[in-house]
Amino acid sequence: MKTTHVPSGFHPVQHERIIEELVHDSYKLRGKLPEPTVCPSCGAVFRQGRWQWLETVPGANEHVCPACLRIQDHFPAGYVFISGGFASSHQNELLQIIHNEEAHQKAEHPLKRIMAIKSEEGGVLVTTTDIHLARGIGEALHRAYQGTLTFHYNPEQFLLRVRWDRD
């Protein structure tokens, strides 16, 4: 019987392991769309592998973009809850910062949009189609008025909850 010498530190590779997907965004496209493709709801154009604000090409394919799908399904990716005495007395200024942040991000990335802004008991709730926009809104409020900023990311649901508070 012949013995084989195995160098120390060597571990045989097992291929039985299941590799999990890192991002579980059910609204992310699973394949490439034919180019150019236009969203019939918002007019964003899928070109060069991403959604962009471009002029619509006549005869382009149509497909609803992920942001419009989230809006239609009422299924946000980001929640920003704004609370505290300062928030209630300076609501107009805070809303201006929120809309400015959305405009800034949406100009470059059409999938980053505010879905709704609702007054709720104890504050205001902003829902977004993208986790990065929710984070950007929270950080913009914090830069402008300090306060307390917290994040809770749920990778299983691709969901970010942001809370900004100032008394």
N, C-alpha and C positions, 0 to 999 in steps of 0.2 A: 504494500500500500504506500503510495507516494503522498507526502505531505507538502502543502503549499505554504510558503512563507508569506505572511501578511505584514506589511510595514506597520509600525506602531503609529497610531493616530489615524489610521485608515478605517473608515466605516462604510460598509456597502450601502449603496443607495437603494431605497425602497420606493417603488413607483406606485404604491397603493394609496398614497395620500391624496386627498381632494383639496385642491387649491381654491379658496373662496375668493369671489370677486370683492375687490376693495370698496367699491362704491355701489350701493344698491338703489340707484335712481331709476325707477320704473318708467320715467318719462324720457330718459336718454335714448336716442336712436340706437338701434342695434346694428345698423348697417349704413352704408353710404346711400344718400339720395342721388338720383340723377341730377346733373347740373345743367342749367340753373333750375332751381325749384323755388317757387314763391309760396308764402303762406297766404291763403285767401282771406284770413281774418285781419292780419296786421300789416301785410305787405313786405315783411322781411324776406330776404332772398338767401337761399342756401347756395353758397358758391365757395370754391376752394376749401371745402371741408368744414365750413362753419356758417352760421347765420349772420348776415350783415345787412345794414341799411344801404341798399343799392337801388338803382332804377330798375323797374320791372322790365324784363325782356319779353317781347311778344312771343307767345307760343311756349312759354316756360311751363314746366310741370307744376302741379299744385300739391301741397302737403301742409297740413296744419302744424305749425312749429310747437315745440314742447312748452313754451310759455303760454301760448293760447290754449293748449290742451289743459294745462294746470288751471287756468282761469275758468275754462268751461266746466271742469270737474270740481271746482272750488276746493282744490287740494294744494295748499301752499307748501313751499319748501322752507320758508323762513317766517318766524313770528318775532315782532319787536314790540315789547310791552313797555310803555312809557308811563311813569307814575311819579307821585310826589306833589307837594304844594307848589314848587317852582314850575312844574310841568303844567299844572292847571292854570296858573296865573300868566304863563308865557306860551300858551298853546299856539298862537299864530306864528311866533318866531320859530318854534320847534317844527311846525309843519312846513315852514319855508325851508329849513335846513333839510328836512326829509325829502321834499320835492327836488331840491337842488342836487342832493346826492343821487337820487334816482336818475335825473336828467343827465348828470355827469357819467354815470355808469352805463345807462341805456344807450347813450350816443355811440359807444364803442361796442357794446354787447347787447343786442336786441332781446336776448332772453332774460335780462335782468329788469323786472318790472314790479311795480307795486300793484297788488291785487285789490286791496281795500284798506281804508283807514276808518276805524270804528271807535266811537266813544264807548267805553265799558265802565263798569263800576270800579272806581279807583284809578282810572287812567285811560290811555288810548292804546288800541291794538292796531299795529300795521302788519299786514300779511304781504309776503313777497313770493315771486316765482323762483327765486334763487337764494341759496344760503349766503352767497357772497354779498349780495345787496343788503340782506338783513344785517350782516356783520358791519358793512360799510355805514349803514344808517346809525347803528349803535355807536360806532367809533366817531362819526361826525358829531353826534350829540355830545359825546364825552369830550371831544376836542374843544367844542364851543363853550360848554357850560360845566365841565367836570362832572361831578355826581358819581354815582356808583354804577358800574357797568359789569354785567355778568353774562356769560355764554353757557349754553348747554347744547352740545351737539349729540345727536342720536344717529350713529352711522348705519344702523340697521334700517332706519326709515329715511335716510338722507334728509334730515330735518335739523334746523338750528333754531333754538329759542334764545332770544336776546332780551335782557331786561335792563332798562336804564331808569334810574331813580335819583331824584334830588329833592330835598325838602326845602 
